[in-house]
Amino acid sequence: MLKRWEGFTSFLGDGRICLTNNTAERALRGFALGRKSWLFAGSDRGADRAAFMATMIMTAKLNDVDPQAWLADVLARIADMPTTQLAELLPWNWTGPRPMMALAS
């Protein structure tokens, strides 16, 4: 403990440092509740897809983006988007759903 004393007492000098890890544990709780569901992904490929989707959803949440709105917009736009502009669809660059074009009569 004496070797790590400076790190251990760093909260005394910086009031932004939390004394507990409650925030991190609360963030993980939602994912942990679905743990039994992840056992039944069906295959290795299904498990990889579930992990990918969970990562994308959590990334959206960490960037204060509504995951459902973001994912719906990305799925609607990704097929017609050039690969050079795909970075616009990442949660930290996403600006919200684009308005639908009015159909000409």
N, C-alpha and C positions, 0 to 999 in steps of 0.2 A: 504494500500500500504506500509506503514511503517513497518508492520510486515513481509512483503515479500521482503523488500528492497535488502537484500543480494542476493537472487535468481534473482531478477530483474536486478541487476547490474553485475551479474556474467560474462556477455559477455565482460566486460571491462578488466577482468583479463585473459580471455581465448579467443584468437582470432578465435578459431575453432567454437565457438558458433554463430549460425546465429541469426540475429535480427528478422527475419520473419519466418513464417511457409510455405513459398512458395514451398519449396521442398516437404514437406508432401502433400500439396494440389495438386501439379502437379502429384504426384504418385497416388493419388486417382481419378484424373480426368478421366482416362480411364475407371475405373470401374463405375464411376457415369454416364458416357455417356450411358452405357447399362442399366441404371436403369429401363427404361420403358420395356425393353425386359424381365427383371426379373419378371415382373408382370404376364407374360404369361408362367410360367414354366409348367403349366398343372396340377400339383398336389403338395401336400406337399412333396412327395417323389422326384418328379422332381426338386423342389426348393432346397431340401437337396443336391441332386446331383450337381446342378448348383453351390451352395455355396461351396461344397467340391472341385469341379474342379477349381473354381475361387481362392480358397485358395491355391491349389497346384500350379497353374500357377503363382500367385503372389510370392509364396515362392521360386519358381525356379528363377524368375526375381531378387528377393532380393539377391540370391546367385550367381548372374552373370552367370546363366545357360540359354541356349536357351530353352524356354518351349516346343516348338514343337519337337526338337530333343530329349529332355529328356523324354517327354511323349511317343513318338514313341518307344524309346529304352526300357522304363519301361514296356510298354504294350507287347512288343515282348519277354521280358525276364521273366516277373513275374510268368507265369504259370509253368515254369520249375525250379524255384529257391526255394531252401529249406527255410522254414520260419526263420531259424537261420541266413540267409544271407540277409534278406529283407532290413536291414538297409543300405546296399550298394546302394540301389536304391533311397534313399532320396536325395533331391537336393544338400545338403551340403556335401554328401559323394560320389556323382556320379562323375565318372571319364570320362564319354563320352561313346558313343556307342561302343560296342565290334565289331570287324571285323567279317564278316560272314565267316563261315567255308566253305572251298571249298568242293564241293560234289565229292566224289570219283567215277571215271567212271568204 
